[in-house]
């Protein structure tokens, strides 16, 4: 039984969990690549440049992560949405996504983008439900990304 799911900003003391949750799903779906390490190893560097990272806490366990990275004044990108196996299907991913969308609305951001993989079907369904539309991939940070989506907020 779920007690109280809380979405809180990243703190350094949770670095190990932040990294493990992402590496678990990346390896599981055979999507891990060197480019992933930058954010996973140095979240602080991203936070200093205006990024926001959220962790989903449940019963004193970290069970989900999401990162929101500024691309420019009008665009933010969502990276590394992950929910621990055993906690999927409870709406945690949706809550993490909605937290990021709400922040972007507050900041008057116009567009949220994300890159994903066609292997991650449940994630893609979630993005579509939240209003993200598929767009053409022009250049990607990740070789494994074969899906690009965006949500227009204005």
JOJO-V997075 format. One record per residue. N is the residue number from 1. PSI is psi in whole degrees, 0 to 359 (none if undefined). OMEGA is omega in degrees with one decimal (NA if undefined). Layout:
{{N PSI OMEGA} {N PSI OMEGA}}
//
This chain:
{{1 131 179.7} {2 131 173.1} {3 266 -173.6} {4 110 175.7} {5 128 177.2} {6 135 176.0} {7 116 -177.3} {8 156 177.4} {9 149 179.9} {10 140 168.7} {11 148 -177.4} {12 325 -175.7} {13 347 179.4} {14 16 -175.8} {15 317 -178.3} {16 314 -179.3} {17 317 179.3} {18 314 -177.3} {19 315 -176.8} {20 317 -178.0} {21 315 -179.8} {22 313 -178.1} {23 324 -179.7} {24 309 -177.7} {25 329 177.6} {26 314 179.9} {27 320 -177.6} {28 321 -178.2} {29 10 178.5} {30 41 -176.7} {31 355 -176.0} {32 138 170.9} {33 164 -175.8} {34 322 -176.4} {35 339 179.7} {36 334 -170.6} {37 330 -174.0} {38 304 -180.0} {39 319 -174.7} {40 327 -179.3} {41 331 -173.6} {42 54 -178.0} {43 327 -177.6} {44 320 179.7} {45 320 -179.6} {46 320 -179.8} {47 323 180.0} {48 337 -179.1} {49 17 173.8} {50 6 175.9} {51 160 175.0} {52 135 176.3} {53 133 177.8} {54 146 175.3} {55 139 175.2} {56 122 -179.3} {57 134 174.8} {58 124 -179.7} {59 51 178.4} {60 20 172.5} {61 146 173.5} {62 120 -174.1} {63 4 177.7} {64 155 179.2} {65 156 171.1} {66 148 178.8} {67 141 -179.3} {68 116 -169.0} {69 129 177.3} {70 131 174.4} {71 313 171.6} {72 190 -175.3} {73 330 -173.0} {74 350 -171.8} {75 133 171.4} {76 155 179.1} {77 139 176.2} {78 131 179.7} {79 152 166.5} {80 52 168.0} {81 122 178.8} {82 140 175.1} {83 136 -176.7} {84 139 175.7} {85 141 -177.6} {86 343 178.9} {87 10 -179.0} {88 155 177.5} {89 7 -179.9} {90 5 178.9} {91 12 -177.3} {92 316 177.2} {93 318 179.2} {94 318 179.0} {95 318 178.6} {96 316 179.0} {97 314 -176.8} {98 324 177.3} {99 316 179.6} {100 319 179.9} {101 316 -178.9} {102 319 178.3} {103 317 -179.2} {104 322 177.9} {105 315 178.4} {106 322 -177.4} {107 4 -177.3} {108 33 174.6} {109 142 -177.1} {110 325 -171.9} {111 137 170.1} {112 129 178.4} {113 162 171.1} {114 154 174.0} {115 144 -178.2} {116 189 179.8} {117 143 178.4} {118 347 176.2} {119 337 -172.0} {120 69 -169.1} {121 319 -176.8} {122 325 176.2} {123 316 -178.8} {124 321 177.6} {125 319 178.6} {126 313 -179.0} {127 317 -179.4} {128 317 178.5} {129 327 -179.0} {130 359 174.2} {131 4 178.1} {132 141 179.1} {133 145 177.9} {134 135 176.3} {135 168 -178.4} {136 141 175.2} {137 120 178.1} {138 293 172.4} {139 140 -174.0} {140 149 174.4} {141 337 -168.3} {142 128 -179.9} {143 327 -174.4} {144 351 -177.5} {145 115 177.1} {146 12 177.9} {147 134 171.7} {148 137 -177.8} {149 158 174.8} {150 154 175.1} {151 122 178.2} {152 124 -177.2} {153 347 -178.6} {154 none NA}}
//
